[in-house]
Amino acid sequence: MTDQPLLILIAGPYRSGTDGEPHAMAANLAALEAAAWPVFAAGHVPVIGEWIALPVYHDVAEIPRRTPQETA
């Protein structure tokens, strides 16, 4: 083992079992975030994939759609 801080992925369900309900997905994310705190308190860097994916998803949703020919 190392004394260096580790980047630790916190994995668990986000959409699974939610039927697409925003409140259920938010509850799943809250549970993942609750699991991240002890990792941080132990001196490591917790990462939840949704922390990265959701902002990207929301930004992409605002970008006008273009065909490959229009971007060339």
mmJSON file of the N, C-alpha and C atoms, coordinates in Angstrom:
{"data_MODEL":{"atom_site":{
"group_PDB":["ATOM","ATOM","ATOM","ATOM","ATOM","ATOM","ATOM","ATOM","ATOM","ATOM","ATOM","ATOM","ATOM","ATOM","ATOM","ATOM","ATOM","ATOM","ATOM","ATOM","ATOM","ATOM","ATOM","ATOM","ATOM","ATOM","ATOM","ATOM","ATOM","ATOM","ATOM","ATOM","ATOM","ATOM","ATOM","ATOM","ATOM","ATOM","ATOM","ATOM","ATOM","ATOM","ATOM","ATOM","ATOM","ATOM","ATOM","ATOM","ATOM","ATOM","ATOM","ATOM","ATOM","ATOM","ATOM","ATOM","ATOM","ATOM","ATOM","ATOM","ATOM","ATOM","ATOM","ATOM","ATOM","ATOM","ATOM","ATOM","ATOM","ATOM","ATOM","ATOM","ATOM","ATOM","ATOM","ATOM","ATOM","ATOM","ATOM","ATOM","ATOM","ATOM","ATOM","ATOM","ATOM","ATOM","ATOM","ATOM","ATOM","ATOM","ATOM","ATOM","ATOM","ATOM","ATOM","ATOM","ATOM","ATOM","ATOM","ATOM","ATOM","ATOM","ATOM","ATOM","ATOM","ATOM","ATOM","ATOM","ATOM","ATOM","ATOM","ATOM","ATOM","ATOM","ATOM","ATOM","ATOM","ATOM","ATOM","ATOM","ATOM","ATOM","ATOM","ATOM","ATOM","ATOM","ATOM","ATOM","ATOM","ATOM","ATOM","ATOM","ATOM","ATOM","ATOM","ATOM","ATOM","ATOM","ATOM","ATOM","ATOM","ATOM","ATOM","ATOM","ATOM","ATOM","ATOM","ATOM","ATOM","ATOM","ATOM","ATOM","ATOM","ATOM","ATOM","ATOM","ATOM","ATOM","ATOM","ATOM","ATOM","ATOM","ATOM","ATOM","ATOM","ATOM","ATOM","ATOM","ATOM","ATOM","ATOM","ATOM","ATOM","ATOM","ATOM","ATOM","ATOM","ATOM","ATOM","ATOM","ATOM","ATOM","ATOM","ATOM","ATOM","ATOM","ATOM","ATOM","ATOM","ATOM","ATOM","ATOM","ATOM","ATOM","ATOM","ATOM","ATOM","ATOM","ATOM","ATOM","ATOM","ATOM","ATOM","ATOM","ATOM","ATOM","ATOM","ATOM","ATOM","ATOM","ATOM","ATOM","ATOM","ATOM","ATOM","ATOM"],
"id":[1,2,3,4,5,6,7,8,9,10,11,12,13,14,15,16,17,18,19,20,21,22,23,24,25,26,27,28,29,30,31,32,33,34,35,36,37,38,39,40,41,42,43,44,45,46,47,48,49,50,51,52,53,54,55,56,57,58,59,60,61,62,63,64,65,66,67,68,69,70,71,72,73,74,75,76,77,78,79,80,81,82,83,84,85,86,87,88,89,90,91,92,93,94,95,96,97,98,99,100,101,102,103,104,105,106,107,108,109,110,111,112,113,114,115,116,117,118,119,120,121,122,123,124,125,126,127,128,129,130,131,132,133,134,135,136,137,138,139,140,141,142,143,144,145,146,147,148,149,150,151,152,153,154,155,156,157,158,159,160,161,162,163,164,165,166,167,168,169,170,171,172,173,174,175,176,177,178,179,180,181,182,183,184,185,186,187,188,189,190,191,192,193,194,195,196,197,198,199,200,201,202,203,204,205,206,207,208,209,210,211,212,213,214,215,216],
"type_symbol":["N","C","C","N","C","C","N","C","C","N","C","C","N","C","C","N","C","C","N","C","C","N","C","C","N","C","C","N","C","C","N","C","C","N","C","C","N","C","C","N","C","C","N","C","C","N","C","C","N","C","C","N","C","C","N","C","C","N","C","C","N","C","C","N","C","C","N","C","C","N","C","C","N","C","C","N","C","C","N","C","C","N","C","C","N","C","C","N","C","C","N","C","C","N","C","C","N","C","C","N","C","C","N","C","C","N","C","C","N","C","C","N","C","C","N","C","C","N","C","C","N","C","C","N","C","C","N","C","C","N","C","C","N","C","C","N","C","C","N","C","C","N","C","C","N","C","C","N","C","C","N","C","C","N","C","C","N","C","C","N","C","C","N","C","C","N","C","C","N","C","C","N","C","C","N","C","C","N","C","C","N","C","C","N","C","C","N","C","C","N","C","C","N","C","C","N","C","C","N","C","C","N","C","C","N","C","C","N","C","C","N","C","C","N","C","C"],
"label_atom_id":["N","CA","C","N","CA","C","N","CA","C","N","CA","C","N","CA","C","N","CA","C","N","CA","C","N","CA","C","N","CA","C","N","CA","C","N","CA","C","N","CA","C","N","CA","C","N","CA","C","N","CA","C","N","CA","C","N","CA","C","N","CA","C","N","CA","C","N","CA","C","N","CA","C","N","CA","C","N","CA","C","N","CA","C","N","CA","C","N","CA","C","N","CA","C","N","CA","C","N","CA","C","N","CA","C","N","CA","C","N","CA","C","N","CA","C","N","CA","C","N","CA","C","N","CA","C","N","CA","C","N","CA","C","N","CA","C","N","CA","C","N","CA","C","N","CA","C","N","CA","C","N","CA","C","N","CA","C","N","CA","C","N","CA","C","N","CA","C","N","CA","C","N","CA","C","N","CA","C","N","CA","C","N","CA","C","N","CA","C","N","CA","C","N","CA","C","N","CA","C","N","CA","C","N","CA","C","N","CA","C","N","CA","C","N","CA","C","N","CA","C","N","CA","C","N","CA","C","N","CA","C","N","CA","C","N","CA","C","N","CA","C","N","CA","C","N","CA","C","N","CA","C"],
"label_alt_id":[null,null,null,null,null,null,null,null,null,null,null,null,null,null,null,null,null,null,null,null,null,null,null,null,null,null,null,null,null,null,null,null,null,null,null,null,null,null,null,null,null,null,null,null,null,null,null,null,null,null,null,null,null,null,null,null,null,null,null,null,null,null,null,null,null,null,null,null,null,null,null,null,null,null,null,null,null,null,null,null,null,null,null,null,null,null,null,null,null,null,null,null,null,null,null,null,null,null,null,null,null,null,null,null,null,null,null,null,null,null,null,null,null,null,null,null,null,null,null,null,null,null,null,null,null,null,null,null,null,null,null,null,null,null,null,null,null,null,null,null,null,null,null,null,null,null,null,null,null,null,null,null,null,null,null,null,null,null,null,null,null,null,null,null,null,null,null,null,null,null,null,null,null,null,null,null,null,null,null,null,null,null,null,null,null,null,null,null,null,null,null,null,null,null,null,null,null,null,null,null,null,null,null,null,null,null,null,null,null,null,null,null,null,null,null,null],
"label_comp_id":["MET","MET","MET","THR","THR","THR","ASP","ASP","ASP","GLN","GLN","GLN","PRO","PRO","PRO","LEU","LEU","LEU","LEU","LEU","LEU","ILE","ILE","ILE","LEU","LEU","LEU","ILE","ILE","ILE","ALA","ALA","ALA","GLY","GLY","GLY","PRO","PRO","PRO","TYR","TYR","TYR","ARG","ARG","ARG","SER","SER","SER","GLY","GLY","GLY","THR","THR","THR","ASP","ASP","ASP","GLY","GLY","GLY","GLU","GLU","GLU","PRO","PRO","PRO","HIS","HIS","HIS","ALA","ALA","ALA","MET","MET","MET","ALA","ALA","ALA","ALA","ALA","ALA","ASN","ASN","ASN","LEU","LEU","LEU","ALA","ALA","ALA","ALA","ALA","ALA","LEU","LEU","LEU","GLU","GLU","GLU","ALA","ALA","ALA","ALA","ALA","ALA","ALA","ALA","ALA","TRP","TRP","TRP","PRO","PRO","PRO","VAL","VAL","VAL","PHE","PHE","PHE","ALA","ALA","ALA","ALA","ALA","ALA","GLY","GLY","GLY","HIS","HIS","HIS","VAL","VAL","VAL","PRO","PRO","PRO","VAL","VAL","VAL","ILE","ILE","ILE","GLY","GLY","GLY","GLU","GLU","GLU","TRP","TRP","TRP","ILE","ILE","ILE","ALA","ALA","ALA","LEU","LEU","LEU","PRO","PRO","PRO","VAL","VAL","VAL","TYR","TYR","TYR","HIS","HIS","HIS","ASP","ASP","ASP","VAL","VAL","VAL","ALA","ALA","ALA","GLU","GLU","GLU","ILE","ILE","ILE","PRO","PRO","PRO","ARG","ARG","ARG","ARG","ARG","ARG","THR","THR","THR","PRO","PRO","PRO","GLN","GLN","GLN","GLU","GLU","GLU","THR","THR","THR","ALA","ALA","ALA"],
"label_asym_id":["A","A","A","A","A","A","A","A","A","A","A","A","A","A","A","A","A","A","A","A","A","A","A","A","A","A","A","A","A","A","A","A","A","A","A","A","A","A","A","A","A","A","A","A","A","A","A","A","A","A","A","A","A","A","A","A","A","A","A","A","A","A","A","A","A","A","A","A","A","A","A","A","A","A","A","A","A","A","A","A","A","A","A","A","A","A","A","A","A","A","A","A","A","A","A","A","A","A","A","A","A","A","A","A","A","A","A","A","A","A","A","A","A","A","A","A","A","A","A","A","A","A","A","A","A","A","A","A","A","A","A","A","A","A","A","A","A","A","A","A","A","A","A","A","A","A","A","A","A","A","A","A","A","A","A","A","A","A","A","A","A","A","A","A","A","A","A","A","A","A","A","A","A","A","A","A","A","A","A","A","A","A","A","A","A","A","A","A","A","A","A","A","A","A","A","A","A","A","A","A","A","A","A","A","A","A","A","A","A","A","A","A","A","A","A","A"],
"label_entity_id":["1","1","1","1","1","1","1","1","1","1","1","1","1","1","1","1","1","1","1","1","1","1","1","1","1","1","1","1","1","1","1","1","1","1","1","1","1","1","1","1","1","1","1","1","1","1","1","1","1","1","1","1","1","1","1","1","1","1","1","1","1","1","1","1","1","1","1","1","1","1","1","1","1","1","1","1","1","1","1","1","1","1","1","1","1","1","1","1","1","1","1","1","1","1","1","1","1","1","1","1","1","1","1","1","1","1","1","1","1","1","1","1","1","1","1","1","1","1","1","1","1","1","1","1","1","1","1","1","1","1","1","1","1","1","1","1","1","1","1","1","1","1","1","1","1","1","1","1","1","1","1","1","1","1","1","1","1","1","1","1","1","1","1","1","1","1","1","1","1","1","1","1","1","1","1","1","1","1","1","1","1","1","1","1","1","1","1","1","1","1","1","1","1","1","1","1","1","1","1","1","1","1","1","1","1","1","1","1","1","1","1","1","1","1","1","1"],
"label_seq_id":[1,1,1,2,2,2,3,3,3,4,4,4,5,5,5,6,6,6,7,7,7,8,8,8,9,9,9,10,10,10,11,11,11,12,12,12,13,13,13,14,14,14,15,15,15,16,16,16,17,17,17,18,18,18,19,19,19,20,20,20,21,21,21,22,22,22,23,23,23,24,24,24,25,25,25,26,26,26,27,27,27,28,28,28,29,29,29,30,30,30,31,31,31,32,32,32,33,33,33,34,34,34,35,35,35,36,36,36,37,37,37,38,38,38,39,39,39,40,40,40,41,41,41,42,42,42,43,43,43,44,44,44,45,45,45,46,46,46,47,47,47,48,48,48,49,49,49,50,50,50,51,51,51,52,52,52,53,53,53,54,54,54,55,55,55,56,56,56,57,57,57,58,58,58,59,59,59,60,60,60,61,61,61,62,62,62,63,63,63,64,64,64,65,65,65,66,66,66,67,67,67,68,68,68,69,69,69,70,70,70,71,71,71,72,72,72],
"pdbx_PDB_ins_code":[null,null,null,null,null,null,null,null,null,null,null,null,null,null,null,null,null,null,null,null,null,null,null,null,null,null,null,null,null,null,null,null,null,null,null,null,null,null,null,null,null,null,null,null,null,null,null,null,null,null,null,null,null,null,null,null,null,null,null,null,null,null,null,null,null,null,null,null,null,null,null,null,null,null,null,null,null,null,null,null,null,null,null,null,null,null,null,null,null,null,null,null,null,null,null,null,null,null,null,null,null,null,null,null,null,null,null,null,null,null,null,null,null,null,null,null,null,null,null,null,null,null,null,null,null,null,null,null,null,null,null,null,null,null,null,null,null,null,null,null,null,null,null,null,null,null,null,null,null,null,null,null,null,null,null,null,null,null,null,null,null,null,null,null,null,null,null,null,null,null,null,null,null,null,null,null,null,null,null,null,null,null,null,null,null,null,null,null,null,null,null,null,null,null,null,null,null,null,null,null,null,null,null,null,null,null,null,null,null,null,null,null,null,null,null,null],
"Cartn_x":[0.838,0.0,0.881,0.272,1.009,0.441,1.281,0.82,0.298,0.417,-0.053,-1.582,-2.19,-3.637,-3.989,-5.085,-5.539,-6.78,-6.946,-8.168,-9.066,-10.197,-11.045,-12.417,-12.789,-14.087,-15.155,-16.182,-17.332,-18.377,-18.71,-19.641,-20.903,-21.984,-23.261,-24.345,-25.568,-26.64,-26.948,-27.18,-27.659,-29.054,-29.145,-30.446,-31.127,-30.344,-30.871,-31.966,-33.086,-34.185,-34.986,-34.764,-35.453,-36.643,-36.775,-37.829,-37.733,-36.528,-36.322,-36.858,-37.263,-37.808,-36.671,-36.74,-35.667,-35.422,-36.483,-36.298,-35.553,-35.836,-35.154,-33.691,-33.418,-32.024,-31.264,-31.92,-31.283,-30.987,-31.879,-31.64,-30.459,-30.361,-29.216,-27.914,-27.916,-26.709,-26.352,-27.351,-27.093,-26.44,-26.862,-26.254,-24.803,-24.526,-23.139,-22.302,-22.858,-22.118,-21.882,-22.818,-22.617,-21.457,-21.302,-20.192,-18.859,-18.9,-17.669,-17.024,-17.816,-17.254,-16.209,-16.468,-15.433,-14.152,-14.287,-13.1,-12.276,-12.953,-12.276,-11.663,-12.416,-11.937,-10.706,-10.559,-9.385,-8.182,-8.355,-7.232,-7.143,-8.189,-8.189,-9.114,-9.128,-9.974,-11.076,-12.295,-13.394,-13.887,-14.273,-14.834,-16.078,-17.145,-18.376,-18.541,-18.725,-18.808,-19.841,-20.959,-22.008,-21.552,-20.581,-20.061,-19.422,-18.906,-18.284,-19.308,-20.067,-20.976,-22.154,-22.756,-23.959,-23.711,-22.661,-22.427,-22.155,-21.427,-21.172,-22.481,-23.308,-24.599,-25.459,-25.524,-26.344,-25.796,-24.472,-23.875,-24.155,-24.017,-24.246,-25.701,-26.608,-28.024,-28.316,-27.453,-27.66,-26.969,-26.104,-25.376,-26.277,-26.417,-27.219,-26.634,-27.502,-27.063,-26.643,-25.496,-24.998,-24.59,-24.722,-24.256,-22.752,-22.043,-20.593,-20.251,-21.1,-20.837,-20.891,-21.719,-21.851,-20.66,-19.968,-18.835,-17.532,-17.51,-16.274,-15.983],
"Cartn_y":[-1.18,0.0,1.241,2.366,3.615,4.64,5.566,6.659,7.822,7.715,8.768,8.744,9.914,9.941,9.215,8.518,7.772,8.434,8.292,8.69,7.465,7.544,6.373,6.614,5.721,5.807,5.212,5.995,5.524,5.092,3.83,3.299,2.791,2.907,2.41,2.778,2.42,2.734,4.227,4.73,6.103,6.052,5.513,5.391,4.056,3.056,1.702,1.67,1.061,0.895,2.147,3.214,4.479,4.736,3.965,4.205,5.604,6.179,7.514,8.647,8.348,9.372,10.256,11.567,12.461,12.395,12.255,12.209,10.942,9.833,8.578,8.647,9.26,9.407,10.328,11.387,12.296,11.576,10.704,9.937,8.989,8.365,7.486,8.28,9.453,10.281,10.722,11.054,11.449,10.309,9.088,7.93,7.756,7.961,7.878,8.974,10.179,11.28,11.047,10.406,10.08,9.104,8.201,7.248,7.923,9.057,9.75,10.455,10.899,11.673,10.9,9.658,8.939,8.721,8.587,8.433,9.718,10.853,12.142,12.352,12.019,12.191,11.347,10.242,9.376,9.899,11.037,11.649,11.305,10.73,10.354,11.275,11.115,11.93,11.043,11.196,10.395,10.994,10.119,10.551,9.717,10.399,9.746,10.11,9.126,9.366,10.413,10.452,11.421,12.854,13.055,14.402,14.936,14.043,14.434,14.376,13.3,13.066,14.036,14.335,15.163,16.59,17.279,18.618,18.573,17.564,17.427,17.181,16.292,15.983,17.243,18.027,19.232,20.269,20.387,21.309,20.868,19.578,19.05,19.258,19.132,19.308,20.727,21.68,23.072,23.422,22.538,22.804,22.463,23.377,23.049,21.847,20.986,19.794,20.171,19.674,19.901,18.577,18.493,17.293,17.408,16.301,16.385,17.315,17.397,18.27,19.745,20.087,21.48,21.937,21.003,21.375,21.444,20.946,20.922,22.266],
"Cartn_z":[0.0,0.0,0.0,-0.28,-0.357,0.622,1.021,1.881,1.046,-0.269,-1.17,-1.267,-1.419,-1.641,-2.932,-2.925,-4.094,-4.686,-5.982,-6.663,-6.645,-5.956,-5.751,-6.379,-7.289,-7.949,-7.042,-6.783,-6.02,-7.048,-7.064,-8.062,-7.393,-8.1,-7.613,-8.59,-8.308,-9.255,-9.272,-10.447,-10.593,-11.224,-12.441,-13.101,-12.793,-12.501,-12.318,-11.252,-11.605,-10.663,-10.384,-11.161,-10.887,-11.798,-12.849,-13.846,-14.43,-14.387,-14.944,-14.094,-12.867,-11.975,-11.433,-11.681,-11.223,-9.715,-8.92,-7.459,-7.045,-7.708,-7.393,-7.811,-8.971,-9.408,-8.461,-8.006,-7.046,-5.733,-5.306,-4.073,-4.253,-5.425,-5.689,-5.673,-6.296,-6.304,-4.887,-4.087,-2.692,-1.916,-2.178,-1.505,-1.931,-3.211,-3.688,-3.036,-2.954,-2.342,-0.857,-0.178,1.24,1.398,0.437,0.493,0.172,-0.526,-0.899,0.292,1.236,2.358,3.165,3.586,4.348,3.549,2.243,1.385,1.435,1.313,1.394,2.778,3.815,5.189,5.461,4.727,4.89,4.102,3.409,2.705,1.234,0.686,-0.723,-1.515,-2.823,-3.694,-4.26,-3.761,-4.304,-5.628,-6.534,-7.81,-8.09,-8.393,-8.822,-10.292,-11.139,-12.572,-12.941,-12.239,-12.543,-12.292,-11.39,-11.179,-12.463,-13.275,-14.539,-15.67,-15.711,-16.828,-16.858,-15.733,-15.732,-16.23,-15.789,-16.356,-17.86,-18.308,-19.741,-20.475,-19.956,-20.562,-20.676,-19.61,-19.629,-20.598,-20.703,-21.67,-23.094,-23.351,-24.697,-25.106,-24.176,-24.488,-24.974,-24.627,-25.025,-26.335,-26.843,-28.083,-29.263,-30.218,-31.396,-32.13,-32.597,-33.325,-34.735,-35.161,-36.513,-37.125,-38.411,-39.112,-39.313,-39.541,-39.79,-40.946,-41.964,-43.106,-42.704,-41.743,-41.323,-40.491,-39.852,-39.005,-39.784,-41.003,-41.798,-42.409],
"occupancy":[1.0,1.0,1.0,1.0,1.0,1.0,1.0,1.0,1.0,1.0,1.0,1.0,1.0,1.0,1.0,1.0,1.0,1.0,1.0,1.0,1.0,1.0,1.0,1.0,1.0,1.0,1.0,1.0,1.0,1.0,1.0,1.0,1.0,1.0,1.0,1.0,1.0,1.0,1.0,1.0,1.0,1.0,1.0,1.0,1.0,1.0,1.0,1.0,1.0,1.0,1.0,1.0,1.0,1.0,1.0,1.0,1.0,1.0,1.0,1.0,1.0,1.0,1.0,1.0,1.0,1.0,1.0,1.0,1.0,1.0,1.0,1.0,1.0,1.0,1.0,1.0,1.0,1.0,1.0,1.0,1.0,1.0,1.0,1.0,1.0,1.0,1.0,1.0,1.0,1.0,1.0,1.0,1.0,1.0,1.0,1.0,1.0,1.0,1.0,1.0,1.0,1.0,1.0,1.0,1.0,1.0,1.0,1.0,1.0,1.0,1.0,1.0,1.0,1.0,1.0,1.0,1.0,1.0,1.0,1.0,1.0,1.0,1.0,1.0,1.0,1.0,1.0,1.0,1.0,1.0,1.0,1.0,1.0,1.0,1.0,1.0,1.0,1.0,1.0,1.0,1.0,1.0,1.0,1.0,1.0,1.0,1.0,1.0,1.0,1.0,1.0,1.0,1.0,1.0,1.0,1.0,1.0,1.0,1.0,1.0,1.0,1.0,1.0,1.0,1.0,1.0,1.0,1.0,1.0,1.0,1.0,1.0,1.0,1.0,1.0,1.0,1.0,1.0,1.0,1.0,1.0,1.0,1.0,1.0,1.0,1.0,1.0,1.0,1.0,1.0,1.0,1.0,1.0,1.0,1.0,1.0,1.0,1.0,1.0,1.0,1.0,1.0,1.0,1.0,1.0,1.0,1.0,1.0,1.0,1.0,1.0,1.0,1.0,1.0,1.0,1.0],
"B_iso_or_equiv":[0.0,0.0,0.0,0.0,0.0,0.0,0.0,0.0,0.0,0.0,0.0,0.0,0.0,0.0,0.0,0.0,0.0,0.0,0.0,0.0,0.0,0.0,0.0,0.0,0.0,0.0,0.0,0.0,0.0,0.0,0.0,0.0,0.0,0.0,0.0,0.0,0.0,0.0,0.0,0.0,0.0,0.0,0.0,0.0,0.0,0.0,0.0,0.0,0.0,0.0,0.0,0.0,0.0,0.0,0.0,0.0,0.0,0.0,0.0,0.0,0.0,0.0,0.0,0.0,0.0,0.0,0.0,0.0,0.0,0.0,0.0,0.0,0.0,0.0,0.0,0.0,0.0,0.0,0.0,0.0,0.0,0.0,0.0,0.0,0.0,0.0,0.0,0.0,0.0,0.0,0.0,0.0,0.0,0.0,0.0,0.0,0.0,0.0,0.0,0.0,0.0,0.0,0.0,0.0,0.0,0.0,0.0,0.0,0.0,0.0,0.0,0.0,0.0,0.0,0.0,0.0,0.0,0.0,0.0,0.0,0.0,0.0,0.0,0.0,0.0,0.0,0.0,0.0,0.0,0.0,0.0,0.0,0.0,0.0,0.0,0.0,0.0,0.0,0.0,0.0,0.0,0.0,0.0,0.0,0.0,0.0,0.0,0.0,0.0,0.0,0.0,0.0,0.0,0.0,0.0,0.0,0.0,0.0,0.0,0.0,0.0,0.0,0.0,0.0,0.0,0.0,0.0,0.0,0.0,0.0,0.0,0.0,0.0,0.0,0.0,0.0,0.0,0.0,0.0,0.0,0.0,0.0,0.0,0.0,0.0,0.0,0.0,0.0,0.0,0.0,0.0,0.0,0.0,0.0,0.0,0.0,0.0,0.0,0.0,0.0,0.0,0.0,0.0,0.0,0.0,0.0,0.0,0.0,0.0,0.0,0.0,0.0,0.0,0.0,0.0,0.0],
"pdbx_formal_charge":[null,null,null,null,null,null,null,null,null,null,null,null,null,null,null,null,null,null,null,null,null,null,null,null,null,null,null,null,null,null,null,null,null,null,null,null,null,null,null,null,null,null,null,null,null,null,null,null,null,null,null,null,null,null,null,null,null,null,null,null,null,null,null,null,null,null,null,null,null,null,null,null,null,null,null,null,null,null,null,null,null,null,null,null,null,null,null,null,null,null,null,null,null,null,null,null,null,null,null,null,null,null,null,null,null,null,null,null,null,null,null,null,null,null,null,null,null,null,null,null,null,null,null,null,null,null,null,null,null,null,null,null,null,null,null,null,null,null,null,null,null,null,null,null,null,null,null,null,null,null,null,null,null,null,null,null,null,null,null,null,null,null,null,null,null,null,null,null,null,null,null,null,null,null,null,null,null,null,null,null,null,null,null,null,null,null,null,null,null,null,null,null,null,null,null,null,null,null,null,null,null,null,null,null,null,null,null,null,null,null,null,null,null,null,null,null],
"auth_seq_id":[1,1,1,2,2,2,3,3,3,4,4,4,5,5,5,6,6,6,7,7,7,8,8,8,9,9,9,10,10,10,11,11,11,12,12,12,13,13,13,14,14,14,15,15,15,16,16,16,17,17,17,18,18,18,19,19,19,20,20,20,21,21,21,22,22,22,23,23,23,24,24,24,25,25,25,26,26,26,27,27,27,28,28,28,29,29,29,30,30,30,31,31,31,32,32,32,33,33,33,34,34,34,35,35,35,36,36,36,37,37,37,38,38,38,39,39,39,40,40,40,41,41,41,42,42,42,43,43,43,44,44,44,45,45,45,46,46,46,47,47,47,48,48,48,49,49,49,50,50,50,51,51,51,52,52,52,53,53,53,54,54,54,55,55,55,56,56,56,57,57,57,58,58,58,59,59,59,60,60,60,61,61,61,62,62,62,63,63,63,64,64,64,65,65,65,66,66,66,67,67,67,68,68,68,69,69,69,70,70,70,71,71,71,72,72,72],
"auth_comp_id":["MET","MET","MET","THR","THR","THR","ASP","ASP","ASP","GLN","GLN","GLN","PRO","PRO","PRO","LEU","LEU","LEU","LEU","LEU","LEU","ILE","ILE","ILE","LEU","LEU","LEU","ILE","ILE","ILE","ALA","ALA","ALA","GLY","GLY","GLY","PRO","PRO","PRO","TYR","TYR","TYR","ARG","ARG","ARG","SER","SER","SER","GLY","GLY","GLY","THR","THR","THR","ASP","ASP","ASP","GLY","GLY","GLY","GLU","GLU","GLU","PRO","PRO","PRO","HIS","HIS","HIS","ALA","ALA","ALA","MET","MET","MET","ALA","ALA","ALA","ALA","ALA","ALA","ASN","ASN","ASN","LEU","LEU","LEU","ALA","ALA","ALA","ALA","ALA","ALA","LEU","LEU","LEU","GLU","GLU","GLU","ALA","ALA","ALA","ALA","ALA","ALA","ALA","ALA","ALA","TRP","TRP","TRP","PRO","PRO","PRO","VAL","VAL","VAL","PHE","PHE","PHE","ALA","ALA","ALA","ALA","ALA","ALA","GLY","GLY","GLY","HIS","HIS","HIS","VAL","VAL","VAL","PRO","PRO","PRO","VAL","VAL","VAL","ILE","ILE","ILE","GLY","GLY","GLY","GLU","GLU","GLU","TRP","TRP","TRP","ILE","ILE","ILE","ALA","ALA","ALA","LEU","LEU","LEU","PRO","PRO","PRO","VAL","VAL","VAL","TYR","TYR","TYR","HIS","HIS","HIS","ASP","ASP","ASP","VAL","VAL","VAL","ALA","ALA","ALA","GLU","GLU","GLU","ILE","ILE","ILE","PRO","PRO","PRO","ARG","ARG","ARG","ARG","ARG","ARG","THR","THR","THR","PRO","PRO","PRO","GLN","GLN","GLN","GLU","GLU","GLU","THR","THR","THR","ALA","ALA","ALA"],
"auth_asym_id":["A","A","A","A","A","A","A","A","A","A","A","A","A","A","A","A","A","A","A","A","A","A","A","A","A","A","A","A","A","A","A","A","A","A","A","A","A","A","A","A","A","A","A","A","A","A","A","A","A","A","A","A","A","A","A","A","A","A","A","A","A","A","A","A","A","A","A","A","A","A","A","A","A","A","A","A","A","A","A","A","A","A","A","A","A","A","A","A","A","A","A","A","A","A","A","A","A","A","A","A","A","A","A","A","A","A","A","A","A","A","A","A","A","A","A","A","A","A","A","A","A","A","A","A","A","A","A","A","A","A","A","A","A","A","A","A","A","A","A","A","A","A","A","A","A","A","A","A","A","A","A","A","A","A","A","A","A","A","A","A","A","A","A","A","A","A","A","A","A","A","A","A","A","A","A","A","A","A","A","A","A","A","A","A","A","A","A","A","A","A","A","A","A","A","A","A","A","A","A","A","A","A","A","A","A","A","A","A","A","A","A","A","A","A","A","A"],
"auth_atom_id":["N","CA","C","N","CA","C","N","CA","C","N","CA","C","N","CA","C","N","CA","C","N","CA","C","N","CA","C","N","CA","C","N","CA","C","N","CA","C","N","CA","C","N","CA","C","N","CA","C","N","CA","C","N","CA","C","N","CA","C","N","CA","C","N","CA","C","N","CA","C","N","CA","C","N","CA","C","N","CA","C","N","CA","C","N","CA","C","N","CA","C","N","CA","C","N","CA","C","N","CA","C","N","CA","C","N","CA","C","N","CA","C","N","CA","C","N","CA","C","N","CA","C","N","CA","C","N","CA","C","N","CA","C","N","CA","C","N","CA","C","N","CA","C","N","CA","C","N","CA","C","N","CA","C","N","CA","C","N","CA","C","N","CA","C","N","CA","C","N","CA","C","N","CA","C","N","CA","C","N","CA","C","N","CA","C","N","CA","C","N","CA","C","N","CA","C","N","CA","C","N","CA","C","N","CA","C","N","CA","C","N","CA","C","N","CA","C","N","CA","C","N","CA","C","N","CA","C","N","CA","C","N","CA","C","N","CA","C","N","CA","C","N","CA","C","N","CA","C","N","CA","C"],
"pdbx_PDB_model_num":[1,1,1,1,1,1,1,1,1,1,1,1,1,1,1,1,1,1,1,1,1,1,1,1,1,1,1,1,1,1,1,1,1,1,1,1,1,1,1,1,1,1,1,1,1,1,1,1,1,1,1,1,1,1,1,1,1,1,1,1,1,1,1,1,1,1,1,1,1,1,1,1,1,1,1,1,1,1,1,1,1,1,1,1,1,1,1,1,1,1,1,1,1,1,1,1,1,1,1,1,1,1,1,1,1,1,1,1,1,1,1,1,1,1,1,1,1,1,1,1,1,1,1,1,1,1,1,1,1,1,1,1,1,1,1,1,1,1,1,1,1,1,1,1,1,1,1,1,1,1,1,1,1,1,1,1,1,1,1,1,1,1,1,1,1,1,1,1,1,1,1,1,1,1,1,1,1,1,1,1,1,1,1,1,1,1,1,1,1,1,1,1,1,1,1,1,1,1,1,1,1,1,1,1,1,1,1,1,1,1,1,1,1,1,1,1]
}}}
